[in-house]
Amino acid sequence: MQTLPMEVLRTLSADELNKLAIDSVKLEKRAKDANTAHKSSFPAVGKLVCVFEERLNTLKSQRMIASNTSLATYWESITKTRVNNHALSCSVAFGTYVRTELITERDYDLNSAQCLELAASISTAVGGDITAQAVHDAAEQLKERGKDAAKSLRAILDKVKEHKTLSADKAAEMLKTIFAEGHLLTVISLLGAEIAYLTDEKVAKQAFHGIIAAHDMFGRNVTENGDRRFSDDTLNAWLEEKEDFQAPVKFVTADDAEETAEAAA
């Protein structure tokens, strides 16, 4: 659909504008239908990728193609396009579950691309071990095809996929970004909440020493001339301000007010 200047659109008749609006809706529907068709094609293309893999292995065994030729390279040499990752995942599902007879080809055909891709991810997470319980649990989901199959497969995947621990260097890098974006006070607030619920004495001790060290940094915050930006007087004034703000509210009774008035007189 052509993008027309506003000046042109404003000069169109009501019928012409109506036609453009109707055409835009039709275009949107065609785009949605095309997207749906594209997604539904992944399982079919996945099976095609498997056949290409079989043919590639045959050619390698006959020494008609280089033994180090990858499936992706072979596919691209024929189609002039990289193999779709979603279709490739479906081919992994076919190889893991159908070729090993954990499910039938019909089971594969009746499953959604989403379920097949989740099942493939489970296979990948366990290193392709078809004896793994997670793979057999996934196969059952592919055979039953319940309304919550995708949810169940995702739960299986969450159990087996490797948890990547955040390294200290990566955490420091992330914090620098957070501080640069002006979220220092947010971090301090969350830090206080975490400290309030510490149960490990060793961790609590380390955190305590860290807080003291952080407090001392106010004294080391100096200008280019070596002058402190925040003197002890300033820090003490801030502390008094905080104490006044957090002081409990004192309610004055009528008798207190009368005594105050008498004293003033």
Backbone as CSV, one residue per row, in Angstrom:
resi,resn,N_x,N_y,N_z,CA_x,CA_y,CA_z,C_x,C_y,C_z
1,MET,0.855,-1.193,0.000,0.000,0.000,0.000,0.888,1.239,0.000
2,GLN,0.592,2.127,-0.919,1.419,3.320,-1.067,1.145,4.330,0.048
3,THR,2.223,4.917,0.574,2.084,5.956,1.593,1.964,7.306,0.903
4,LEU,0.790,7.910,1.021,0.521,9.182,0.352,0.709,10.347,1.310
5,PRO,1.117,11.514,0.808,1.235,12.712,1.646,-0.120,13.116,2.203
6,MET,-0.127,13.709,3.383,-1.373,14.160,4.002,-2.119,15.131,3.096
7,GLU,-1.353,15.984,2.381,-1.996,16.955,1.494,-2.817,16.261,0.415
8,VAL,-2.291,15.134,-0.060,-3.008,14.374,-1.096,-4.234,13.694,-0.503
9,LEU,-4.056,13.086,0.679,-5.168,12.382,1.323,-6.338,13.322,1.594
10,ARG,-6.018,14.549,1.986,-7.084,15.506,2.318,-7.875,15.952,1.084
11,THR,-7.292,15.782,-0.105,-7.984,16.195,-1.333,-8.829,15.077,-1.918
12,LEU,-8.728,13.855,-1.383,-9.494,12.736,-1.926,-10.962,12.849,-1.543
13,SER,-11.794,12.297,-2.401,-13.238,12.287,-2.127,-13.532,11.263,-1.037
14,ALA,-14.761,11.317,-0.531,-15.158,10.380,0.516,-15.086,8.945,0.013
15,ASP,-15.500,8.714,-1.224,-15.467,7.362,-1.795,-14.028,6.866,-1.932
16,GLU,-13.130,7.763,-2.342,-11.731,7.377,-2.499,-11.089,7.047,-1.153
17,LEU,-11.419,7.838,-0.132,-10.901,7.563,1.204,-11.453,6.245,1.743
18,ASN,-12.747,6.015,1.517,-13.375,4.774,1.967,-12.694,3.567,1.326
19,LYS,-12.391,3.693,0.019,-11.750,2.594,-0.692,-10.363,2.312,-0.117
20,LEU,-9.622,3.382,0.197,-8.301,3.206,0.774,-8.373,2.495,2.137
21,ALA,-9.372,2.891,2.923,-9.539,2.272,4.241,-9.874,0.788,4.108
22,ILE,-10.770,0.459,3.171,-11.157,-0.940,2.941,-9.957,-1.746,2.443
23,ASP,-9.184,-1.140,1.535,-8.005,-1.822,1.000,-6.976,-2.085,2.102
24,SER,-6.848,-1.132,3.037,-5.869,-1.295,4.117,-6.248,-2.464,5.019
25,VAL,-7.563,-2.608,5.271,-8.040,-3.725,6.101,-7.787,-5.051,5.395
26,LYS,-8.045,-5.081,4.088,-7.798,-6.305,3.325,-6.314,-6.663,3.341
27,LEU,-5.461,-5.634,3.229,-4.022,-5.857,3.237,-3.578,-6.421,4.583
28,GLU,-4.144,-5.873,5.646,-3.806,-6.348,6.981,-4.198,-7.814,7.148
29,LYS,-5.374,-8.180,6.637,-5.838,-9.571,6.734,-4.924,-10.502,5.935
30,ARG,-4.539,-10.055,4.735,-3.642,-10.878,3.920,-2.302,-11.084,4.620
31,ALA,-1.825,-10.020,5.286,-0.552,-10.114,6.005,-0.655,-11.099,7.170
32,LYS,-1.785,-11.030,7.909,-1.980,-11.949,9.030,-2.096,-13.384,8.531
33,ASP,-2.839,-13.572,7.438,-3.001,-14.921,6.879,-1.653,-15.463,6.408
34,ALA,-0.864,-14.590,5.777,0.451,-15.011,5.286,1.362,-15.383,6.454
35,ASN,1.280,-14.623,7.538,2.103,-14.901,8.713,1.703,-16.231,9.348
36,THR,0.387,-16.470,9.416,-0.110,-17.733,9.968,0.340,-18.912,9.119
37,ALA,0.229,-18.738,7.797,0.650,-19.797,6.879,2.150,-20.053,7.001
38,HIS,2.913,-18.975,7.191,4.362,-19.104,7.332,4.705,-19.929,8.568
39,LYS,4.053,-19.623,9.693,4.323,-20.345,10.934,3.904,-21.804,10.827
40,SER,2.763,-22.054,10.194,2.275,-23.427,10.083,3.128,-24.268,9.144
41,SER,3.973,-23.610,8.345,4.818,-24.338,7.398,6.066,-24.920,8.053
42,PHE,6.396,-24.485,9.251,7.639,-24.910,9.891,7.747,-26.435,10.043
43,PRO,6.693,-27.122,10.531,6.808,-28.585,10.649,7.024,-29.265,9.300
44,ALA,6.345,-28.772,8.262,6.496,-29.368,6.937,7.917,-29.175,6.413
45,VAL,8.436,-27.974,6.578,9.800,-27.696,6.128,10.799,-28.471,6.982
46,GLY,10.462,-28.681,8.254,11.332,-29.459,9.128,11.551,-30.869,8.602
47,LYS,10.470,-31.485,8.100,10.597,-32.829,7.523,11.438,-32.780,6.252
48,LEU,11.275,-31.713,5.496,12.055,-31.547,4.274,13.546,-31.428,4.596
49,VAL,13.846,-30.701,5.667,15.240,-30.552,6.106,15.816,-31.915,6.476
50,CYS,14.999,-32.759,7.117,15.460,-34.097,7.489,15.829,-34.919,6.252
51,VAL,15.013,-34.818,5.194,15.299,-35.546,3.959,16.575,-35.019,3.320
52,PHE,16.761,-33.699,3.369,17.994,-33.110,2.843,19.206,-33.639,3.622
53,GLU,19.032,-33.780,4.934,20.118,-34.306,5.760,20.454,-35.736,5.354
54,GLU,19.424,-36.549,5.107,19.648,-37.931,4.669,20.396,-37.958,3.341
55,ARG,19.976,-37.098,2.430,20.624,-37.055,1.119,22.065,-36.574,1.249
56,LEU,22.288,-35.609,2.124,23.638,-35.105,2.341,24.544,-36.208,2.875
57,ASN,24.042,-36.995,3.845,24.840,-38.078,4.415,25.166,-39.138,3.366
58,THR,24.209,-39.388,2.474,24.455,-40.353,1.395,25.551,-39.854,0.466
59,LEU,25.475,-38.582,0.109,26.482,-37.998,-0.779,27.862,-38.032,-0.127
60,LYS,27.905,-37.806,1.187,29.183,-37.861,1.902,29.745,-39.277,1.884
61,SER,28.865,-40.268,2.121,29.325,-41.663,2.139,29.825,-42.110,0.777
62,GLN,29.260,-41.517,-0.281,29.674,-41.845,-1.646,30.830,-40.959,-2.119
63,ARG,31.280,-40.118,-1.217,32.377,-39.192,-1.501,32.082,-38.303,-2.711
64,MET,30.825,-37.891,-2.802,30.420,-36.995,-3.883,30.310,-35.557,-3.397
65,ILE,30.553,-35.372,-2.109,30.537,-34.035,-1.525,31.505,-34.035,-0.355
66,ALA,32.076,-32.893,-0.052,33.061,-32.804,1.026,32.480,-33.290,2.348
67,SER,33.252,-34.064,3.073,32.763,-34.660,4.310,32.475,-33.634,5.399
68,ASN,33.075,-32.447,5.272,32.849,-31.414,6.292,31.737,-30.443,5.918
69,THR,30.979,-30.779,4.871,29.862,-29.915,4.457,28.737,-29.996,5.482
70,SER,28.332,-28.864,6.001,27.264,-28.837,7.002,25.902,-28.851,6.321
71,LEU,24.894,-29.233,7.090,23.528,-29.244,6.566,23.108,-27.834,6.149
72,ALA,23.480,-26.836,6.960,23.113,-25.450,6.646,23.746,-25.005,5.331
73,THR,25.010,-25.374,5.132,25.701,-25.001,3.897,25.076,-25.704,2.687
74,TYR,24.763,-26.976,2.863,24.162,-27.749,1.770,22.794,-27.177,1.399
75,TRP,21.992,-26.867,2.401,20.663,-26.299,2.162,20.772,-24.977,1.413
76,GLU,21.693,-24.139,1.864,21.851,-22.827,1.244,22.373,-22.937,-0.191
77,SER,23.167,-23.956,-0.458,23.682,-24.131,-1.816,22.564,-24.486,-2.794
78,ILE,21.513,-25.114,-2.282,20.379,-25.496,-3.127,19.333,-24.388,-3.200
79,THR,18.983,-23.832,-2.045,17.876,-22.868,-1.978,18.321,-21.424,-2.127
80,LYS,19.642,-21.182,-1.974,20.197,-19.817,-1.990,19.686,-18.985,-0.812
81,THR,19.181,-19.666,0.201,18.662,-19.000,1.401,19.030,-19.827,2.623
82,ARG,19.319,-19.161,3.708,19.652,-19.874,4.947,18.430,-20.638,5.449
83,VAL,18.664,-21.787,6.037,17.568,-22.583,6.564,16.914,-21.851,7.733
84,ASN,15.580,-21.847,7.745,14.827,-21.166,8.795,15.067,-21.853,10.143
85,ASN,15.384,-21.076,11.158,15.696,-21.645,12.476,14.519,-22.422,13.064
86,HIS,13.289,-21.929,12.829,12.107,-22.617,13.353,11.931,-23.972,12.670
87,ALA,12.134,-23.989,11.364,12.042,-25.247,10.631,13.149,-26.199,11.066
88,LEU,14.324,-25.654,11.320,15.449,-26.472,11.773,15.138,-27.113,13.116
89,SER,14.493,-26.366,14.003,14.088,-26.914,15.301,13.094,-28.052,15.117
90,CYS,12.167,-27.872,14.185,11.187,-28.929,13.915,11.879,-30.178,13.383
91,SER,12.937,-29.988,12.594,13.679,-31.146,12.082,14.371,-31.880,13.226
92,VAL,14.831,-31.141,14.234,15.428,-31.759,15.424,14.383,-32.580,16.160
93,ALA,13.167,-32.037,16.254,12.078,-32.763,16.910,11.763,-34.053,16.161
94,PHE,11.723,-33.980,14.830,11.443,-35.174,14.026,12.529,-36.220,14.252
95,GLY,13.783,-35.781,14.230,14.879,-36.721,14.415,14.887,-37.349,15.790
96,THR,14.576,-36.548,16.812,14.617,-37.046,18.186,13.456,-37.971,18.508
97,TYR,12.260,-37.600,18.077,11.063,-38.311,18.531,10.483,-39.292,17.518
98,VAL,10.522,-38.960,16.230,9.933,-39.848,15.223,10.917,-40.927,14.785
99,ARG,12.135,-40.526,14.473,13.122,-41.510,14.011,13.446,-42.553,15.079
100,THR,13.276,-42.182,16.336,13.538,-43.134,17.424,12.263,-43.859,17.852
101,GLU,11.157,-43.563,17.157,9.868,-44.207,17.392,9.283,-43.915,18.768
102,LEU,9.680,-42.782,19.347,9.031,-42.349,20.585,7.619,-41.853,20.284
103,ILE,7.439,-41.274,19.091,6.113,-40.890,18.596,6.034,-41.308,17.131
104,THR,4.825,-41.285,16.587,4.656,-41.619,15.182,4.779,-40.363,14.328
105,GLU,4.931,-40.573,13.035,4.980,-39.429,12.126,3.664,-38.659,12.165
106,ARG,2.562,-39.379,12.342,1.262,-38.712,12.441,1.202,-37.824,13.682
107,ASP,1.779,-38.285,14.783,1.841,-37.445,15.990,2.570,-36.143,15.667
108,TYR,3.661,-36.279,14.956,4.433,-35.098,14.549,3.563,-34.161,13.716
109,ASP,2.878,-34.720,12.728,2.080,-33.901,11.812,0.939,-33.175,12.519
110,LEU,0.409,-33.769,13.572,-0.753,-33.187,14.252,-0.369,-32.163,15.322
111,ASN,0.921,-32.059,15.609,1.358,-31.096,16.626,1.616,-29.727,16.008
112,SER,1.502,-28.706,16.829,1.793,-27.345,16.381,3.294,-27.140,16.310
113,ALA,3.695,-26.156,15.534,5.118,-25.830,15.436,5.668,-25.448,16.804
114,GLN,4.866,-24.766,17.597,5.319,-24.339,18.926,5.679,-25.535,19.802
115,CYS,4.813,-26.541,19.814,5.073,-27.724,20.635,6.293,-28.490,20.134
116,LEU,6.419,-28.603,18.815,7.567,-29.317,18.248,8.870,-28.603,18.583
117,GLU,8.858,-27.285,18.524,10.069,-26.528,18.828,10.439,-26.637,20.306
118,LEU,9.439,-26.643,21.178,9.709,-26.818,22.605,10.281,-28.204,22.872
119,ALA,9.719,-29.210,22.199,10.224,-30.574,22.348,11.663,-30.671,21.847
120,ALA,11.956,-29.962,20.758,13.321,-29.939,20.228,14.270,-29.286,21.219
121,SER,13.838,-28.222,21.863,14.679,-27.537,22.852,14.968,-28.442,24.040
122,ILE,13.991,-29.269,24.417,14.191,-30.220,25.511,15.259,-31.238,25.120
123,SER,15.163,-31.726,23.873,16.161,-32.669,23.371,17.550,-32.047,23.384
124,THR,17.647,-30.816,22.945,18.935,-30.117,22.912,19.492,-29.918,24.318
125,ALA,18.588,-29.590,25.264,19.009,-29.326,26.645,19.624,-30.555,27.308
126,VAL,19.189,-31.761,26.890,19.732,-32.988,27.489,20.779,-33.623,26.582
127,GLY,21.244,-32.861,25.599,22.303,-33.345,24.732,21.866,-34.430,23.767
128,GLY,20.557,-34.451,23.436,20.048,-35.442,22.492,19.915,-36.834,23.075
129,ASP,19.990,-36.949,24.391,19.883,-38.249,25.058,18.431,-38.717,25.053
130,ILE,18.115,-39.681,24.197,16.717,-40.127,24.070,16.279,-40.998,25.243
131,THR,17.230,-41.370,26.121,16.860,-42.138,27.311,16.487,-41.225,28.472
132,ALA,16.702,-39.925,28.308,16.416,-38.965,29.383,14.913,-38.929,29.669
133,GLN,14.578,-38.824,30.941,13.170,-38.797,31.336,12.449,-37.603,30.731
134,ALA,13.156,-36.484,30.622,12.542,-35.277,30.063,12.100,-35.501,28.624
135,VAL,12.905,-36.235,27.858,12.552,-36.526,26.460,11.316,-37.417,26.401
136,HIS,11.245,-38.414,27.271,10.085,-39.305,27.288,8.831,-38.569,27.756
137,ASP,9.001,-37.658,28.710,7.860,-36.845,29.156,7.373,-35.950,28.018
138,ALA,8.317,-35.399,27.260,7.956,-34.565,26.116,7.240,-35.381,25.049
139,ALA,7.706,-36.599,24.833,7.065,-37.481,23.846,5.616,-37.747,24.223
140,GLU,5.358,-37.937,25.508,3.978,-38.163,25.962,3.097,-36.952,25.658
141,GLN,3.647,-35.773,25.856,2.890,-34.561,25.560,2.596,-34.450,24.058
142,LEU,3.562,-34.839,23.247,3.365,-34.787,21.789,2.330,-35.808,21.339
143,LYS,2.228,-36.919,22.053,1.242,-37.939,21.699,-0.157,-37.565,22.189
144,GLU,-0.234,-36.985,23.378,-1.540,-36.638,23.949,-2.120,-35.368,23.340
145,ARG,-1.249,-34.405,23.079,-1.661,-33.134,22.452,-2.832,-32.470,23.184
146,GLY,-2.692,-32.379,24.504,-3.717,-31.722,25.294,-3.718,-30.218,25.074
147,LYS,-4.739,-29.552,25.571,-4.845,-28.099,25.357,-3.728,-27.328,26.049
148,ASP,-3.144,-27.932,27.085,-2.042,-27.281,27.803,-0.692,-27.911,27.458
149,ALA,-0.605,-28.539,26.285,0.625,-29.240,25.900,1.827,-28.300,25.858
150,ALA,1.643,-27.134,25.251,2.751,-26.179,25.149,3.206,-25.741,26.538
151,LYS,2.256,-25.503,27.422,2.589,-25.086,28.782,3.344,-26.191,29.510
152,SER,2.913,-27.435,29.320,3.564,-28.566,29.969,4.969,-28.773,29.423
153,LEU,5.128,-28.629,28.120,6.446,-28.782,27.503,7.406,-27.694,27.983
154,ARG,6.875,-26.486,28.136,7.714,-25.397,28.629,8.162,-25.666,30.062
155,ALA,7.274,-26.259,30.861,7.626,-26.589,32.251,8.732,-27.647,32.280
156,ILE,8.662,-28.623,31.375,9.708,-29.648,31.284,11.032,-29.003,30.894
157,LEU,10.956,-28.097,29.923,12.163,-27.413,29.455,12.796,-26.595,30.569
158,ASP,11.980,-25.906,31.345,12.500,-25.090,32.447,13.252,-25.932,33.469
159,LYS,12.845,-27.192,33.618,13.488,-28.072,34.597,14.857,-28.557,34.129
160,VAL,15.011,-28.720,32.813,16.245,-29.335,32.322,17.257,-28.359,31.735
161,LYS,16.798,-27.185,31.327,17.749,-26.281,30.705,18.726,-25.740,31.735
162,GLU,19.933,-25.565,31.308,21.018,-25.147,32.196,20.793,-23.735,32.702
163,HIS,20.915,-23.573,34.007,20.799,-22.243,34.603,22.147,-21.537,34.493
164,LYS,22.166,-20.424,33.831,23.403,-19.671,33.641,23.591,-18.697,34.799
165,THR,24.601,-18.967,35.622,24.888,-18.113,36.769,25.519,-16.805,36.304
166,LEU,25.043,-15.715,36.875,25.572,-14.399,36.536,26.933,-14.222,37.180
167,SER,27.962,-13.965,36.371,29.312,-13.794,36.910,29.428,-12.443,37.611
168,ALA,30.432,-12.331,38.483,30.669,-11.077,39.211,30.991,-9.943,38.241
169,ASP,31.774,-10.255,37.217,32.140,-9.228,36.233,30.912,-8.730,35.484
170,LYS,30.036,-9.674,35.109,28.822,-9.293,34.383,27.898,-8.486,35.280
171,ALA,27.796,-8.875,36.544,26.956,-8.147,37.497,27.476,-6.722,37.669
172,ALA,28.809,-6.573,37.781,29.413,-5.245,37.930,29.141,-4.399,36.695
173,GLU,29.220,-5.019,35.531,28.959,-4.298,34.282,27.513,-3.813,34.219
174,MET,26.591,-4.675,34.655,25.172,-4.311,34.655,24.900,-3.180,35.638
175,LEU,25.556,-3.243,36.817,25.358,-2.200,37.819,25.881,-0.851,37.325
176,LYS,27.008,-0.862,36.626,27.544,0.386,36.079,26.537,1.029,35.128
177,THR,25.895,0.202,34.327,24.866,0.705,33.403,23.688,1.273,34.174
178,ILE,23.283,0.561,35.221,22.154,1.010,36.050,22.470,2.346,36.713
179,PHE,23.698,2.473,37.246,24.097,3.722,37.894,24.158,4.859,36.875
180,ALA,24.670,4.552,35.683,24.789,5.583,34.636,23.430,6.104,34.205
181,GLU,22.414,5.242,34.340,21.063,5.644,33.967,20.349,6.384,35.102
182,GLY,21.056,6.598,36.224,20.491,7.387,37.321,19.650,6.609,38.314
183,HIS,19.921,5.299,38.459,19.089,4.472,39.342,19.823,4.065,40.619
184,LEU,20.782,4.881,41.065,21.540,4.566,42.275,20.619,4.436,43.490
185,LEU,19.686,5.371,43.647,18.801,5.345,44.814,17.907,4.109,44.807
186,THR,17.494,3.666,43.633,16.680,2.454,43.528,17.469,1.249,44.020
187,VAL,18.736,1.176,43.613,19.593,0.066,44.032,19.777,0.074,45.543
188,ILE,20.017,1.262,46.108,20.210,1.375,47.563,18.952,0.941,48.305
189,SER,17.792,1.335,47.793,16.526,0.966,48.422,16.334,-0.552,48.406
190,LEU,16.617,-1.171,47.262,16.483,-2.631,47.151,17.522,-3.339,48.014
191,LEU,18.709,-2.738,48.117,19.762,-3.306,48.948,19.324,-3.341,50.404
192,GLY,18.713,-2.253,50.853,18.226,-2.201,52.230,17.186,-3.268,52.499
193,ALA,16.305,-3.492,51.525,15.266,-4.516,51.676,15.887,-5.911,51.774
194,GLU,16.949,-6.151,50.995,17.618,-7.447,51.028,18.303,-7.669,52.375
195,ILE,18.954,-6.624,52.881,19.671,-6.737,54.149,18.706,-7.050,55.295
196,ALA,17.510,-6.521,55.214,16.527,-6.717,56.274,16.132,-8.183,56.442
197,TYR,16.374,-8.984,55.411,15.962,-10.390,55.472,17.146,-11.359,55.357
198,LEU,18.351,-10.880,55.604,19.510,-11.767,55.566,19.462,-12.769,56.716
199,THR,19.777,-14.019,56.419,19.803,-15.059,57.452,21.192,-15.678,57.606
200,ASP,22.005,-15.597,56.573,23.353,-16.153,56.612,24.286,-15.154,57.297
201,GLU,24.857,-15.541,58.436,25.687,-14.615,59.198,26.935,-14.190,58.433
202,LYS,27.522,-15.117,57.674,28.718,-14.789,56.910,28.410,-13.733,55.859
203,VAL,27.299,-13.921,55.152,26.889,-12.949,54.133,26.541,-11.620,54.784
204,ALA,25.871,-11.686,55.943,25.498,-10.465,56.663,26.745,-9.684,57.091
205,LYS,27.770,-10.399,57.553,29.012,-9.751,57.973,29.687,-9.050,56.796
206,GLN,29.741,-9.742,55.662,30.344,-9.154,54.470,29.565,-7.925,54.013
207,ALA,28.231,-8.017,54.078,27.398,-6.887,53.681,27.603,-5.707,54.620
208,PHE,27.739,-6.018,55.929,27.962,-4.975,56.934,29.261,-4.233,56.663
209,HIS,30.324,-4.979,56.397,31.612,-4.351,56.095,31.519,-3.545,54.793
210,GLY,30.768,-4.078,53.846,30.610,-3.373,52.581,29.871,-2.057,52.736
211,ILE,28.853,-2.047,53.594,28.088,-0.816,53.835,28.975,0.236,54.498
212,ILE,29.795,-0.189,55.464,30.705,0.743,56.137,31.695,1.334,55.138
213,ALA,32.231,0.455,54.265,33.181,0.922,53.247,32.515,1.907,52.298
214,ALA,31.259,1.630,51.953,30.534,2.537,51.065,30.306,3.882,51.736
215,HIS,30.002,3.871,53.057,29.802,5.109,53.796,31.080,5.939,53.816
216,ASP,32.222,5.274,53.964,33.507,5.979,54.012,33.842,6.663,52.688
217,MET,33.209,6.232,51.617,33.484,6.814,50.302,33.059,8.285,50.218
218,PHE,32.127,8.702,51.101,31.737,10.119,51.111,32.940,10.987,51.468
219,GLY,33.798,10.469,52.348,34.987,11.222,52.740,36.049,11.253,51.652
220,ARG,35.988,10.302,50.726,36.979,10.251,49.653,36.477,10.899,48.362
221,ASN,35.269,11.411,48.407,34.710,12.091,47.234,35.240,13.528,47.231
222,VAL,36.267,13.775,46.412,36.929,15.080,46.415,36.909,15.699,45.021
223,THR,37.109,17.002,44.996,37.180,17.733,43.737,38.554,17.540,43.107
224,GLU,38.771,18.172,41.959,40.072,18.090,41.288,41.181,18.705,42.141
225,ASN,40.789,19.634,43.032,41.774,20.282,43.906,42.002,19.510,45.202
226,GLY,41.316,18.401,45.353,41.482,17.597,46.556,40.585,17.992,47.695
227,ASP,39.651,18.928,47.465,38.723,19.352,48.519,37.528,18.407,48.583
228,ARG,37.090,18.091,49.792,35.922,17.221,49.944,34.660,17.925,49.471
229,ARG,33.864,17.187,48.710,32.584,17.748,48.268,31.562,17.747,49.407
230,PHE,31.659,16.752,50.268,30.692,16.617,51.353,31.471,16.504,52.664
231,SER,31.546,17.620,53.387,32.319,17.659,54.630,31.598,16.884,55.732
232,ASP,32.321,16.686,56.867,31.703,16.011,58.014,30.521,16.814,58.529
233,ASP,30.628,18.140,58.485,29.516,18.991,58.933,28.287,18.745,58.061
234,THR,28.522,18.620,56.753,27.407,18.369,55.832,26.773,17.017,56.118
235,LEU,27.623,16.001,56.314,27.104,14.660,56.584,26.337,14.626,57.904
236,ASN,26.857,15.318,58.924,26.168,15.362,60.218,24.835,16.102,60.103
237,ALA,24.821,17.146,59.282,23.575,17.897,59.084,22.529,17.013,58.396
238,TRP,22.981,16.223,57.415,22.060,15.296,56.748,21.518,14.255,57.716
239,LEU,22.393,13.798,58.621,21.989,12.791,59.600,20.950,13.363,60.561
240,GLU,21.177,14.596,61.012,20.210,15.241,61.907,18.879,15.459,61.200
241,GLU,18.962,15.836,59.936,17.737,16.037,59.145,16.945,14.744,59.047
242,LYS,17.668,13.642,58.835,17.012,12.329,58.728,16.383,11.951,60.058
243,GLU,17.102,12.187,61.167,16.585,11.838,62.486,15.347,12.654,62.827
244,ASP,15.358,13.927,62.448,14.187,14.777,62.698,12.987,14.286,61.884
245,PHE,13.268,13.866,60.658,12.189,13.413,59.768,11.568,12.116,60.282
246,GLN,12.425,11.247,60.877,11.948,9.948,61.334,11.509,9.954,62.793
247,ALA,11.631,11.097,63.457,11.237,11.174,64.868,9.739,10.925,64.998
248,PRO,9.334,10.202,66.052,7.899,9.921,66.226,7.107,11.203,66.448
249,VAL,5.892,11.187,65.939,5.021,12.365,66.073,4.523,12.465,67.520
250,LYS,4.644,13.648,68.104,4.183,13.866,69.476,2.852,14.592,69.448
251,PHE,1.843,13.942,70.004,0.517,14.543,70.039,0.392,15.454,71.263
252,VAL,-0.101,16.652,71.036,-0.243,17.647,72.100,-1.678,17.635,72.621
253,THR,-1.825,17.373,73.927,-3.157,17.377,74.530,-3.558,18.796,74.891
254,ALA,-4.799,18.944,75.289,-5.308,20.265,75.677,-4.558,20.791,76.896
255,ASP,-4.241,19.888,77.830,-3.507,20.295,79.023,-2.103,20.763,78.655
256,ASP,-1.458,20.036,77.698,-0.111,20.437,77.263,-0.148,21.813,76.626
257,ALA,-1.187,22.054,75.837,-1.311,23.345,75.159,-1.518,24.456,76.175
258,GLU,-2.290,24.152,77.213,-2.560,25.161,78.241,-1.285,25.469,79.029
259,GLU,-0.492,24.417,79.351,0.745,24.618,80.065,1.741,25.424,79.229
260,THR,1.765,25.160,77.931,2.660,25.878,77.040,2.282,27.345,76.971
261,ALA,0.976,27.601,76.936,0.501,28.983,76.872,0.823,29.728,78.155
262,GLU,0.657,29.072,79.307,0.953,29.690,80.598,2.456,30.003,80.697
263,ALA,3.267,29.056,80.214,4.718,29.264,80.281,5.124,30.446,79.422
264,ALA,4.469,30.577,78.282,4.797,31.665,77.366,4.379,33.014,77.964
265,ALA,3.281,33.022,78.732,2.798,34.253,79.345,3.733,34.659,80.469
